[in-house]
Every structure is written in C-alpha cells, then in structure tokens.
Amino acid sequence: MAKNMVEVNHVSMRFNLSKEKVDSLKDYVIKSITGKISFNEFWALKDVDFKVEQGDRVGILGMNGAGKSTLLKVISGVFKPTEGSIATHGRIAPLLELGAGFDPQYTGAENIYLYGAVLGYSKEFIDSKYDEIVEFSELKEFIDVPIKNYSSGMKIRLGFSIATIVEPDILILDEVLSVGDAKFRKKSQAKIMSMFDKGVTVLFVSHSLEQVKELCNKAIILEKGKLIAAGDIDEVSEIYLEKTGK
C-alpha cells in the first residue's frame, strides 16, 4: 500500500478583508481603537480534504481566485489553516513566489543563508551547498551585491537555486516552470524534470490543462475554495473541460 505523503484534513482558510481605506499604521491603530475598522470574512478555502500518495503528481486546477495558490501555501507551512490540519511526510521543496523571503538590504550571499533558513536548511547544509547554489544561479559576479540592485529575473534565479538545492520528497510548484529568461528556464525545467525522474511526489498548480496532463497522473479541481473533483488525470480533465468549456 502506497504511503500518504501529504494529508489535507478538512482544511479551511479565512482572511479578514478591511472594508475601510487605511493609509498608515497610525490610521489603522486609531480606527481600531475607535471601533471604525470592520472586516469582511473571505474564505479562500472551505473544507478541503484529500490525500497525496508517494510518487503521485497531482495537478491543481481551477479558475483565478479558486484558492489554488492559497492551498499550496497552507501545505508548505506559509499559512496556518483557520480550520483543519495538514500532515506532510518528508522534505518539502516549495517553489512559491521565489525570492519573496529575501531582504533587499542584504547581499545575494547573505540572502542565501537567510532564505535557506526560511526554508528550514541548517547553516552547515548551506555551507556545504553554497558553491553549487552560486554556480547554478550564474550570479557569481553579483553575489556580494545587495539584492535591492538585482533585477526580478536575478532574484528568481537565486531563489530557484536555493529552493532546489535539496533532494526533496515533496515538490510544490506554482506556475514555476516559466521562471527566468529562456536559457535559465530551460535549465530550471531540466532540474525539475530530474526530480520527477527520481519519483518525487508533486503538487503542481498551472493554468495550462495541457501542461498538467503532460506532467501529472492525478488532479483536483478547486472552485471558490471548495474541492469539487479529485481523481485520475483523464477523469478530472474531462470534468474541468466541461466546466470551463476550454
């Protein structure tokens, strides 16, 4: 019997959206004290429940605002679910918003350690992989330059190089196969495919059904935060095509 690598147990995620315009922290504090701040509840996920077995590649489908990226962030530990629980088994490589954890005042070198710590890597591990990260990113001549002077493409290259330095048990992808310039995109796709070839368990969000069908053996569909279909890729693809008409 295959081992469950990811268990999403009746997960709901609520955000409180402010109704009023707030221009500053001071404005927020004053309005909070005087009771002039009110919120609309928005449930990005509602009672989502499914399991991912070892070696499965699961495509997550849905229209914009369906909750796909929120689900990946909950599974990765970026968000704590409002209700329900997440259980993961093994090392996760989350390729989400690459470089979002960088400090712009720090150099590329310093951010390798900072971002690595955010991803749960020890200093000793980063020490052993530092040269490999720099070489893959192709940023050696810029590695001692503050990140604030990097282009968005350079940040993505460095973020990708740090996040994929591990050999993960679970790979989490959010539209990341289109990162960087053409040369780096080809290299990054080859790196990801090498992980696939090693039997890594994958959760993959994409707006391209064809890409999901090419890479995944299973899929789920989210609609307004709710799980409406789950199963083999061909079966779920048919449901998705019927719903979207494309």
C-alpha positions, 0 to 999 in steps of 0.5 A: 500500500502506497504511503500518504505523503501529504494529508489535507484534513478538512482544511479551511482558510479565512482572511479578514478583508478591511472594508475601510481605506487605511493609509498608515499604521497610525490610521489603522491603530486609531480606527481600531481603537475607535471601533471604525475598522470592520472586516469582511470574512473571505474564505479562500478555502472551505473544507478541503480534504484529500490525500497525496500518495508517494510518487503521485503528481497531482495537478491543481486546477481551477479558475483565478481566485479558486484558492489554488495558490492559497492551498499550496501555501497552507501545505508548505507551512506559509499559512496556518489553516483557520480550520483543519490540519495538514500532515506532510511526510518528508522534505518539502521543496516549495517553489512559491513566489521565489525570492519573496523571503529575501531582504533587499538590504542584504547581499545575494550571499547573505540572502542565501543563508537567510532564505535557506533558513526560511526554508528550514536548511541548517547553516552547515547544509548551506555551507556545504551547498553554497558553491553549487547554489552560486554556480547554478544561479550564474550570479557569481559576479553579483553575489556580494551585491545587495539584492535591492540592485538585482533585477526580478529575473536575478532574484528568481534565479537565486531563489530557484537555486536555493529552493532546489538545492535539496533532494526533496520528497515533496515538490510544490510548484506554482506556475514555476516552470516559466521562471527566468529568461529562456536559457535559465528556464530551460535549465530550471525545467531540466532540474525539475524534470530530474526530480520527477525522474527520481519519483518525487511526489508533486503538487503542481498548480498551472493554468495550462490543462495541457501542461498538467496532463503532460506532467501529472497522473492525478488532479483536483479541481478547486472552485471558490475554495471548495474541492469539487473533483479529485481523481485520475488525470483523464477523469478530472480533465474531462470534468474541468473541460466541461466546466470551463468549456476550454 
